[in-house]
Amino acid sequence: MPSFRVVAVASAVFAAGFLAGQAFDGGDAFAQGRKVFELRTYTSPDGKLDDLLARFRNDTMRIFEKHGMHNVGYWVPADAPASANTLIYVLAHDSRDAATKSWAAFRADPEWQAVAERTQANGPIVSRVESVFLEATDFSPLK
């Protein structure tokens, strides 16, 4: 039987492709050549998932866009136990090099640093981060 992580990653990739294909059908950034996707999975300490979700909702997504990272989709697992502590999301980058530069600019951004400090005032809200870079296949509707 596949592990939860394998099922979660496969589900997130499928959902990202489907949703992005639906939302971005036409002449948008994807059709104009975005080629590298980043699948990220965050695990939060017990009781901190709502704080993590609020940080993304209120600040992180906007700051990502400011630094050239395109928000494709965000999910929480539907089933326990991961539904209590896991955020899975996909970003699109123009290239792997662009991703490296965007992340460096994001981490150095004073606004982000203030958000991170403020949102962790009562302790860390992320205990583990996993990142996987993905390239669309030649037959993928989302490229």
N, C-alpha and C positions, 0 to 999 in steps of 0.2 A: 504494500500500500504506500503511495507517495506521502512524503512528509508534508506537514502543514505549510512549511515555507515554500516548497515546490508548488503546491496547489495555489498558495497566495500569489506567488510571482506569476504563474501562468494565468491566473484569473485577472490580475492587474494588467498584464500585457494585453490580453484579449480585450478587456474593457477599454483600455486606453486607445487601442486601435479602432475599436468600434465607435466610441464616443468622439474621438478626434476626427475620424472619417465623416461622421455625421455633422459635427459642428463646423468643420473646416472644408467642406466640399466647395470647391471654387478657387478663386485667385487669391488665397491668403498666404501667410508665411510658409505653411507646409508645401503648398503647390509651388512656391518660389524657391524651394531648395533646402529647407531645413532637413538635415540628414542624420543627426545624432540625437538619440534619446537617452535619458538617464532615468532609470528606475531606482527609486530610493525608498527604503523601509526604515522607519524610526520606531524604536521601542521606548516606551516611557516607563518610569518607575510607577509602582502601584499608586493609583489615585491621581495621576498627573496627566492623563490623556486629554481631559477637557481643557487643561491649561495649554497643552501643546496645540490642540486644534484651534483654540482662540488666538494663539500667537500667529498661526498661519493665516487664519481668516482675517485678522485685523491688521497685520503688518507684513509678514514674510512674503506672501504672494506678490504684493505691490513692490516690495524691494527687489525681489527676483526680477520682475519685469524691468525695473529701473536699470538693472545690470545685464540686460539682454537675454535673460533666461525666460523661455515661454512656458507658462503653466498649461500642461495638457490635461491633467486630471488628478483628483485626490480621492482616496478611498480608505475606509476602515473595514476590516474583516467582518463578515456577517455573523460569524460563529465564535463562541468562547473557546479557549481562553484569550485568543489574540484580539478579540473585539474590545477587550478592556484596556489594552495597552499598545496598540499598533496603528500607525499611520503609514499608508503606502501611497506614493505619488510618482508622477512622471513629468519630467521637464524635457523640453526640446532645445537643442543648441545648434548653431550653424555648423559647428565642427567640434572635434575633441579639443583643439587648441582654444577655440572660443569658450568652451566650457571651463577650461582651466583659468582663463583670464577673467571670466565672469565670476567664478567662485572666489578668486583672489580679491576682486573689486568688492564683491558682496561682503566678505569677511572683514575688509578694511573700512567699510562704510561706517561713519560715526553714528548714523541713524540706526543701522542694524546693531551695532555694539550697545547702544542705549536700550534698544528693544530687548536684546538678549539679557542684559543686566536686570532690567525691570521685570521681565517675565520669569527670572530665576531667583527672585528675591527670597522666595520661600523654599529654595532648594532646586536642584536640577530637574528639568522636565523631559530630558532625553537621556536614556541610559545606553542606547546602542544605535548605531547608524550603519546601514548597508547600502552600497551604491553599485549599480551594474550599468555599464554603458551598452546601448543597443543600437544596431544599424538595421534599417529596414531592408527586407529582402527585395529582390527585383519584382516579385509578384505581390508585394504588400500594397493594399489600397492607401496606406499612410506611409509617405516617404519623406 
